[in-house]
Amino acid sequence: MRNRTRQGGWIGLIGLLLAVAIVALLGKTLLQQLGVLGAPPDKRALARPGNVQADVVVPTPAVALERARGLEQAVQEQARENAVRIDKATSP
């Protein structure tokens, strides 16, 4: 009984470390799929080092930011157009 009580803390600690390792691996995989940590390696390209594909476009966070800025500008332009239309419709 005494030995089991002393080992209970170690078993819990090992279980906790195992859980943290699993969460870290899943988080890394998720971030790679989202493109935050870079694109996941292509196994076919690694198998043949001489095979270079120049037409493959990898989205980067900078590209996503540019797309978001373009969308923001489009929304602001639509808001201005709507304000002008509302002013024309409500003015006598």
C-alpha positions as MATLAB code, in Angstrom:
seq = 'MRNRTRQGGWIGLIGLLLAVAIVALLGKTLLQQLGVLGAPPDKRALARPGNVQADVVVPTPAVALERARGLEQAVQEQARENAVRIDKATSP';
ca = [
       0.000    0.000    0.000;
       2.766    2.385    0.870;
       4.625    1.881   -2.439;
       1.482    2.428   -4.470;
       0.860    5.771   -2.786;
       4.403    6.937   -3.449;
       4.215    5.955   -7.134;
       0.835    7.593   -7.701;
       2.451   10.992   -8.177;
       4.918    9.677  -10.737;
       2.215    7.925  -12.718;
       0.131   11.091  -12.779;
       3.119   13.168  -13.841;
       3.980   10.791  -16.673;
       0.338   10.794  -17.812;
       0.285   14.582  -17.772;
       3.512   14.822  -19.796;
       2.141   12.337  -22.308;
      -1.040   14.393  -22.700;
       0.970   17.603  -23.190;
       3.131   15.907  -25.846;
       0.047   14.730  -27.751;
      -1.519   18.202  -27.648;
       1.746   19.768  -28.832;
       1.974   17.405  -31.808;
      -1.644   18.007  -32.761;
      -1.144   21.762  -32.442;
       1.944   21.668  -34.629;
       0.089   19.685  -37.288;
      -2.838   22.093  -37.203;
      -0.580   25.143  -37.508;
       1.226   23.559  -40.446;
      -2.067   22.869  -42.196;
      -3.115   26.480  -41.660;
       0.177   27.658  -43.147;
       1.399   29.445  -40.025;
       4.488   27.269  -39.557;
       5.058   26.740  -43.261;
       3.644   24.207  -45.659;
       3.849   20.541  -44.753;
       6.530   18.729  -46.747;
       5.375   17.041  -49.933;
       6.433   13.388  -49.753;
       6.568   12.994  -53.519;
       8.911   15.959  -53.883;
      11.158   14.619  -51.128;
      11.395   11.246  -52.844;
      12.721   12.829  -56.039;
      15.027   15.764  -55.222;
      15.521   16.668  -58.906;
      11.802   17.182  -59.414;
      11.064   20.901  -58.988;
       7.567   22.207  -59.576;
       7.640   25.912  -60.384;
       3.901   26.278  -60.909;
       2.945   25.416  -57.311;
       1.763   28.451  -55.349;
       1.988   28.204  -51.575;
      -0.267   30.675  -49.754;
       1.581   32.678  -47.150;
       0.298   34.847  -44.336;
       1.391   37.919  -46.337;
      -0.860   36.906  -49.240;
      -3.754   36.450  -46.830;
      -3.122   39.916  -45.381;
      -3.138   41.484  -48.845;
      -6.419   39.746  -49.665;
      -7.901   41.014  -46.399;
      -6.778   44.568  -47.154;
      -8.353   44.384  -50.602;
     -11.586   43.132  -49.098;
     -11.520   45.926  -46.521;
     -11.131   48.527  -49.270;
     -14.026   47.016  -51.227;
     -16.274   47.105  -48.160;
     -15.330   50.732  -47.447;
     -16.088   51.689  -51.065;
     -19.492   49.995  -50.883;
     -20.215   51.813  -47.628;
     -19.400   55.155  -49.294;
     -21.640   54.337  -52.262;
     -24.482   53.331  -49.941;
     -24.091   56.551  -47.952;
     -24.331   58.610  -51.152;
     -27.442   56.687  -52.273;
     -29.068   57.142  -48.873;
     -28.295   60.872  -48.871;
     -29.813   61.247  -52.349;
     -32.918   59.273  -51.398;
     -33.531   61.174  -48.142;
     -32.746   64.687  -49.330;
     -35.764   66.671  -50.657;
];
